[in-house]
Amino acid sequence: MLAHDEKIEWLIDHGFATDLLQMLIGENDYADQDAFEKLDIHSRILRGMSVQHLQFIVDHGDRTDAVTVNGRIVSPHPDYFAAWKLAICPGISLVQLDRLIAAKPALVRGTRCCSGPA
């Protein structure tokens, strides 16, 4: 079984960044509203910056440079995202993360995530 940060990267690498984003902002069945309410201020900041990073990935892919959208400069935040994962993903239930992965098609899951050693 992979560590939580590897599971997060697996989801992103396999096109499920939107699912992860929706989980983190409370807009899918895997969101943990109780976890959101229990976050301290530092965890809230990490979660918020991770939401911005994931939204950037969803909208602009793996770009590392800032882009201008409607006159507004938006940037990825990989350092905050890494810190969020290092803090064990505040705002995401790891049980729910496993449920999200398990719900993905078996063909995709077989690509080195949760089906055992690759």
MDTraj code that builds the backbone (N, CA, C; nanometers):
import mdtraj as md
import numpy as np

residues = "MET LEU ALA HIS ASP GLU LYS ILE GLU TRP LEU ILE ASP HIS GLY PHE ALA THR ASP LEU LEU GLN MET LEU ILE GLY GLU ASN ASP TYR ALA ASP GLN ASP ALA PHE GLU LYS LEU ASP ILE HIS SER ARG ILE LEU ARG GLY MET SER VAL GLN HIS LEU GLN PHE ILE VAL ASP HIS GLY ASP ARG THR ASP ALA VAL THR VAL ASN GLY ARG ILE VAL SER PRO HIS PRO ASP TYR PHE ALA ALA TRP LYS LEU ALA ILE CYS PRO GLY ILE SER LEU VAL GLN LEU ASP ARG LEU ILE ALA ALA LYS PRO ALA LEU VAL ARG GLY THR ARG CYS CYS SER GLY PRO ALA".split()
xyz = np.array([
    [0.0847, -0.1182, 0.0000],
    [0.0000, 0.0000, 0.0000],
    [0.0890, 0.1241, 0.0000],
    [0.0514, 0.2214, -0.0760],
    [0.1291, 0.3437, -0.0884],
    [0.0992, 0.4393, 0.0262],
    [0.1942, 0.5284, 0.0515],
    [0.1759, 0.6328, 0.1511],
    [0.0767, 0.7365, 0.0967],
    [0.0203, 0.8167, 0.1853],
    [-0.0815, 0.9142, 0.1443],
    [-0.0307, 1.0099, 0.0369],
    [0.0941, 1.0572, 0.0487],
    [0.1446, 1.1512, -0.0511],
    [0.1601, 1.0854, -0.1879],
    [0.1956, 0.9569, -0.1889],
    [0.2049, 0.8843, -0.3161],
    [0.0668, 0.8629, -0.3767],
    [-0.0328, 0.8415, -0.2925],
    [-0.1701, 0.8269, -0.3420],
    [-0.2186, 0.9578, -0.4050],
    [-0.1861, 1.0689, -0.3412],
    [-0.2232, 1.2003, -0.3940],
    [-0.1594, 1.2195, -0.5313],
    [-0.0305, 1.1917, -0.5412],
    [0.0394, 1.2075, -0.6695],
    [-0.0164, 1.1124, -0.7745],
    [-0.0525, 0.9908, -0.7339],
    [-0.1114, 0.8943, -0.8273],
    [-0.2409, 0.9495, -0.8854],
    [-0.3261, 1.0052, -0.7990],
    [-0.4524, 1.0619, -0.8463],
    [-0.4278, 1.1731, -0.9479],
    [-0.3349, 1.2618, -0.9181],
    [-0.3048, 1.3723, -1.0086],
    [-0.2476, 1.3199, -1.1401],
    [-0.1515, 1.2285, -1.1306],
    [-0.0862, 1.1744, -1.2508],
    [-0.1824, 1.1000, -1.3420],
    [-0.2899, 1.0458, -1.2859],
    [-0.3847, 0.9673, -1.3649],
    [-0.5127, 1.0438, -1.3993],
    [-0.5052, 1.1769, -1.3891],
    [-0.6158, 1.2596, -1.4359],
    [-0.7290, 1.2807, -1.3384],
    [-0.7041, 1.2574, -1.2096],
    [-0.8104, 1.2721, -1.1104],
    [-0.7893, 1.3919, -1.0176],
    [-0.7171, 1.4938, -1.0669],
    [-0.6941, 1.6138, -0.9857],
    [-0.8256, 1.6823, -0.9510],
    [-0.9204, 1.6796, -1.0441],
    [-1.0506, 1.7417, -1.0181],
    [-1.1223, 1.6712, -0.9032],
    [-1.1163, 1.5395, -0.9011],
    [-1.1784, 1.4640, -0.7908],
    [-1.1145, 1.5012, -0.6577],
    [-0.9826, 1.5111, -0.6580],
    [-0.9104, 1.5475, -0.5364],
    [-0.9464, 1.6896, -0.4934],
    [-0.9529, 1.7807, -0.5886],
    [-0.9916, 1.9186, -0.5589],
    [-1.1321, 1.9231, -0.4994],
    [-1.2251, 1.8533, -0.5607],
    [-1.3626, 1.8517, -0.5091],
    [-1.3688, 1.7926, -0.3688],
    [-1.2866, 1.6934, -0.3434],
    [-1.2806, 1.6345, -0.2099],
    [-1.2306, 1.7383, -0.1092],
    [-1.1308, 1.8148, -0.1498],
    [-1.0680, 1.9111, -0.0602],
    [-1.1550, 2.0333, -0.0336],
    [-1.2464, 2.0644, -0.1264],
    [-1.3330, 2.1803, -0.1040],
    [-1.4745, 2.1411, -0.0615],
    [-1.4972, 2.0109, -0.0462],
    [-1.6250, 1.9649, 0.0071],
    [-1.7338, 1.9475, -0.0956],
    [-1.6983, 1.9248, -0.2218],
    [-1.7993, 1.9155, -0.3263],
    [-1.8142, 1.7761, -0.3862],
    [-1.7775, 1.6732, -0.3129],
    [-1.8093, 1.5377, -0.3588],
    [-1.8366, 1.4481, -0.2382],
    [-1.8739, 1.3255, -0.2642],
    [-1.9135, 1.2337, -0.1574],
    [-1.7977, 1.1923, -0.0668],
    [-1.6751, 1.2222, -0.1058],
    [-1.5583, 1.1808, -0.0285],
    [-1.5076, 1.2913, 0.0646],
    [-1.5679, 1.4075, 0.0586],
    [-1.5279, 1.5192, 0.1437],
    [-1.5606, 1.4887, 0.2890],
    [-1.4777, 1.5375, 0.3778],
    [-1.4965, 1.5166, 0.5216],
    [-1.5184, 1.6521, 0.5882],
    [-1.6440, 1.6943, 0.5956],
    [-1.6781, 1.8249, 0.6513],
    [-1.6305, 1.8395, 0.7958],
    [-1.6348, 1.7307, 0.8727],
    [-1.5874, 1.7370, 1.0111],
    [-1.4389, 1.7707, 1.0167],
    [-1.3630, 1.7164, 0.9240],
    [-1.2190, 1.7446, 0.9201],
    [-1.1944, 1.8925, 0.8905],
    [-1.2763, 1.9526, 0.8048],
    [-1.2601, 2.0944, 0.7726],
    [-1.2764, 2.1801, 0.8979],
    [-1.3777, 2.1472, 0.9766],
    [-1.4095, 2.2281, 1.0942],
    [-1.3045, 2.2167, 1.2041],
    [-1.2309, 2.1083, 1.2071],
    [-1.1337, 2.0849, 1.3138],
    [-0.9936, 2.1372, 1.2817],
    [-0.9752, 2.1978, 1.1643],
    [-0.8427, 2.2434, 1.1256],
    [-0.7986, 2.3653, 1.2056],
    [-0.6719, 2.3668, 1.2452],
    [-0.6160, 2.4870, 1.3082],
    [-0.5817, 2.5872, 1.1986],
    [-0.5405, 2.7057, 1.2350],
    [-0.5156, 2.8124, 1.1381],
    [-0.4064, 2.7741, 1.0378],
    [-0.3025, 2.7066, 1.0820],
    [-0.1925, 2.6684, 0.9927],
    [-0.2388, 2.5633, 0.8911],
    [-0.3184, 2.4694, 0.9382],
    [-0.3715, 2.3666, 0.8485],
    [-0.4698, 2.4273, 0.7485],
    [-0.5456, 2.5269, 0.7934],
    [-0.6383, 2.5956, 0.7025],
    [-0.5622, 2.6667, 0.5900],
    [-0.4498, 2.7273, 0.6264],
    [-0.3680, 2.7954, 0.5254],
    [-0.3132, 2.6935, 0.4255],
    [-0.2591, 2.5834, 0.4760],
    [-0.2062, 2.4797, 0.3869],
    [-0.3156, 2.4246, 0.2957],
    [-0.4309, 2.4005, 0.3529],
    [-0.5434, 2.3495, 0.2734],
    [-0.5826, 2.4500, 0.1665],
    [-0.5939, 2.5762, 0.2031],
    [-0.6321, 2.6800, 0.1072],
    [-0.5324, 2.6937, -0.0067],
    [-0.4047, 2.6894, 0.0245],
    [-0.3026, 2.6997, -0.0805],
    [-0.3015, 2.5740, -0.1666],
    [-0.3319, 2.4609, -0.1068],
    [-0.3396, 2.3363, -0.1841],
    [-0.4577, 2.3401, -0.2799],
    [-0.5679, 2.3975, -0.2349],
    [-0.6841, 2.4146, -0.3227],
    [-0.6443, 2.5006, -0.4427],
    [-0.5746, 2.6111, -0.4168],
    [-0.5312, 2.6976, -0.5265],
    [-0.4367, 2.6235, -0.6214],
    [-0.3454, 2.5438, -0.5656],
    [-0.2515, 2.4675, -0.6486],
    [-0.3263, 2.3654, -0.7346],
    [-0.4170, 2.2920, -0.6743],
    [-0.4939, 2.1930, -0.7501],
    [-0.5808, 2.2593, -0.8567],
    [-0.6389, 2.3735, -0.8248],
    [-0.7191, 2.4448, -0.9252],
    [-0.6311, 2.4862, -1.0421],
    [-0.5095, 2.5285, -1.0140],
    [-0.4157, 2.5647, -1.1200],
    [-0.3845, 2.4420, -1.2062],
    [-0.3600, 2.3285, -1.1438],
    [-0.3311, 2.2057, -1.2181],
    [-0.4504, 2.1674, -1.3053],
    [-0.5700, 2.1755, -1.2502],
    [-0.6906, 2.1412, -1.3262],
    [-0.7049, 2.2345, -1.4465],
    [-0.6808, 2.3630, -1.4264],
    [-0.7014, 2.4619, -1.5326],
    [-0.5869, 2.4712, -1.6328],
    [-0.4618, 2.4473, -1.5857],
    [-0.3455, 2.4766, -1.6698],
    [-0.2460, 2.3618, -1.6817],
    [-0.2774, 2.2470, -1.6254],
    [-0.1876, 2.1327, -1.6358],
    [-0.0638, 2.1471, -1.5486],
    [0.0443, 2.0864, -1.5933],
    [0.1676, 2.0804, -1.5138],
    [0.2588, 2.2016, -1.5302],
    [0.2061, 2.3117, -1.5757],
    [0.2892, 2.4316, -1.5930],
    [0.3497, 2.4716, -1.4600],
    [0.4690, 2.5281, -1.4669],
    [0.5347, 2.5752, -1.3450],
    [0.5436, 2.7269, -1.3406],
    [0.5050, 2.7911, -1.4498],
    [0.5105, 2.9368, -1.4557],
    [0.3720, 2.9959, -1.4329],
    [0.3708, 3.1228, -1.3951],
    [0.2448, 3.1938, -1.3747],
    [0.1788, 3.2203, -1.5094],
    [0.0466, 3.2308, -1.5075],
    [-0.0291, 3.2637, -1.6282],
    [-0.1238, 3.3790, -1.5960],
    [-0.1624, 3.4509, -1.6988],
    [-0.2572, 3.5601, -1.6815],
    [-0.3932, 3.5146, -1.7314],
    [-0.4922, 3.5271, -1.6452],
    [-0.6292, 3.4891, -1.6783],
    [-0.7189, 3.6085, -1.6466],
    [-0.7823, 3.6619, -1.7499],
    [-0.8706, 3.7780, -1.7331],
    [-0.8015, 3.8926, -1.6589],
    [-0.6772, 3.9176, -1.6945],
    [-0.6015, 4.0263, -1.6326],
    [-0.5472, 3.9960, -1.4942],
    [-0.5657, 3.8746, -1.4476],
    [-0.5211, 3.8343, -1.3138],
    [-0.4108, 3.7306, -1.3279],
    [-0.3030, 3.7466, -1.2543],
    [-0.1923, 3.6506, -1.2590],
    [-0.2210, 3.5389, -1.1593],
    [-0.2182, 3.4145, -1.2079],
    [-0.2355, 3.2973, -1.1209],
    [-0.1115, 3.2104, -1.1328],
    [-0.0745, 3.1492, -1.0222],
    [0.0474, 3.0691, -1.0169],
    [0.0217, 2.9370, -0.9473],
    [0.1034, 2.8373, -0.9795],
    [0.0965, 2.7134, -0.9019],
    [0.1660, 2.7362, -0.7672],
    [0.1380, 2.6514, -0.6721],
    [0.1986, 2.6627, -0.5392],
    [0.2535, 2.5269, -0.4960],
    [0.3527, 2.4742, -0.5674],
    [0.4027, 2.3401, -0.5359],
    [0.4648, 2.3283, -0.3971],
    [0.5241, 2.4360, -0.3463],
    [0.5850, 2.4289, -0.2129],
    [0.4788, 2.4146, -0.1037],
    [0.3711, 2.4910, -0.1151],
    [0.2610, 2.4770, -0.0198],
    [0.1957, 2.3400, -0.0326],
    [0.1824, 2.2925, -0.1565],
    [0.1220, 2.1615, -0.1792],
    [0.2075, 2.0525, -0.1156],
    [0.3391, 2.0627, -0.1309],
    [0.4304, 1.9660, -0.0682],
    [0.4204, 1.9734, 0.0842],
    [0.4098, 2.0947, 0.1373],
    [0.3965, 2.1107, 0.2825],
    [0.2650, 2.0514, 0.3310],
    [0.1589, 2.0683, 0.2534],
    [0.0281, 2.0106, 0.2878],
    [0.0380, 1.8588, 0.2955],
    [0.1038, 1.7984, 0.1969],
    [0.1198, 1.6523, 0.1979],
    [0.2075, 1.6089, 0.3148],
    [0.3124, 1.6860, 0.3430],
    [0.4012, 1.6543, 0.4558],
    [0.3256, 1.6597, 0.5891],
    [0.2269, 1.7478, 0.5964],
    [0.1438, 1.7610, 0.7178],
    [0.0330, 1.6559, 0.7219],
    [0.0404, 1.5573, 0.6353],
    [-0.0554, 1.4467, 0.6233],
    [-0.1931, 1.4968, 0.5786],
    [-0.1910, 1.5857, 0.4814],
    [-0.3110, 1.6274, 0.4076],
    [-0.4249, 1.6771, 0.4961],
    [-0.4015, 1.7831, 0.5751],
    [-0.5120, 1.8322, 0.6577],
    [-0.6340, 1.8676, 0.5729],
    [-0.7488, 1.8229, 0.6208],
    [-0.8735, 1.8479, 0.5505],
    [-0.9204, 1.7301, 0.4678],
    [-0.8366, 1.6283, 0.4561],
    [-0.8749, 1.5084, 0.3822],
    [-0.8650, 1.3892, 0.4762],
    [-0.9703, 1.3127, 0.4813],
    [-0.9682, 1.1882, 0.5565],
    [-0.8956, 1.0841, 0.4721],
    [-0.7946, 1.0203, 0.5298],
    [-0.7188, 0.9203, 0.4554],
    [-0.8045, 0.7986, 0.4223],
    [-0.9034, 0.7705, 0.5057],
    [-0.9987, 0.6623, 0.4757],
    [-1.0798, 0.6992, 0.3519],
    [-1.1247, 0.8239, 0.3469],
    [-1.2009, 0.8696, 0.2314],
    [-1.1130, 0.8734, 0.1055],
    [-0.9857, 0.9066, 0.1227],
    [-0.8925, 0.9048, 0.0097],
    [-0.8838, 0.7640, -0.0485],
    [-0.8754, 0.6641, 0.0380],
    [-0.8737, 0.5248, -0.0078],
    [-1.0044, 0.4881, -0.0781],
    [-1.1176, 0.5377, -0.0272],
    [-1.2470, 0.5120, -0.0927],
    [-1.2520, 0.5740, -0.2315],
    [-1.1997, 0.6967, -0.2435],
    [-1.1962, 0.7638, -0.3734],
    [-1.1147, 0.6821, -0.4728],
    [-0.9993, 0.6355, -0.4318],
    [-0.9133, 0.5560, -0.5196],
    [-0.9823, 0.4251, -0.5560],
    [-1.0445, 0.3617, -0.4587],
    [-1.1118, 0.2337, -0.4835],
    [-1.2262, 0.2495, -0.5833],
    [-1.2839, 0.3684, -0.5919],
    [-1.3956, 0.3918, -0.6829],
    [-1.3505, 0.4115, -0.8275],
    [-1.2212, 0.4281, -0.8480],
    [-1.1701, 0.4482, -0.9836],
    [-1.1686, 0.3150, -1.0578],
    [-1.1767, 0.3191, -1.1899],
    [-1.1797, 0.1950, -1.2674],
    [-1.0610, 0.1039, -1.2355],
    [-1.0876, -0.0244, -1.2291],
    [-0.9845, -0.1225, -1.1940],
    [-0.8652, -0.1149, -1.2886],
    [-0.8898, -0.0885, -1.4156],
    [-0.7810, -0.0785, -1.5118],
    [-0.6836, 0.0314, -1.4714],
    [-0.7358, 0.1448, -1.4287],
    [-0.6511, 0.2557, -1.3864],
    [-0.5851, 0.2232, -1.2537],
    [-0.6608, 0.1660, -1.1589],
    [-0.6045, 0.1328, -1.0275],
    [-0.4883, 0.0360, -1.0421],
    [-0.4912, -0.0478, -1.1444],
    [-0.3847, -0.1452, -1.1633],
    [-0.2523, -0.0823, -1.2020],
    [-0.2509, 0.0474, -1.2299],
    [-0.1278, 0.1144, -1.2700],
    [-0.0542, 0.1691, -1.1490],
    [-0.0078, 0.0796, -1.0652],
    [0.0802, 0.1057, -0.9530],
    [0.0182, 0.1884, -0.8407],
    [-0.1060, 0.1760, -0.8130],
    [-0.1574, 0.2440, -0.6949],
    [-0.1895, 0.1430, -0.5884],
    [-0.3095, 0.1062, -0.5827],
    [-0.3571, 0.0333, -0.4665],
    [-0.3783, -0.1139, -0.4907],
    [-0.3203, -0.1677, -0.5936],
    [-0.3414, -0.3083, -0.6212],
    [-0.2217, -0.3931, -0.5800],
    [-0.1338, -0.3364, -0.5003],
    [-0.0173, -0.4116, -0.4540],
    [0.1081, -0.3641, -0.5234],
    [0.2210, -0.4322, -0.5015],
    [0.3475, -0.3885, -0.5590],
    [0.3447, -0.3919, -0.7110],
    [0.4168, -0.2985, -0.7681],
    [0.4227, -0.2904, -0.9143],
    [0.5400, -0.3709, -0.9669],
])
top = md.Topology()
chain = top.add_chain()
for i, resn in enumerate(residues, 1):
    res = top.add_residue(resn, chain, resSeq=i)
    for name in ("N", "CA", "C"):
        top.add_atom(name, md.element.get_by_symbol(name[0]), res)
traj = md.Trajectory(xyz[None], top)
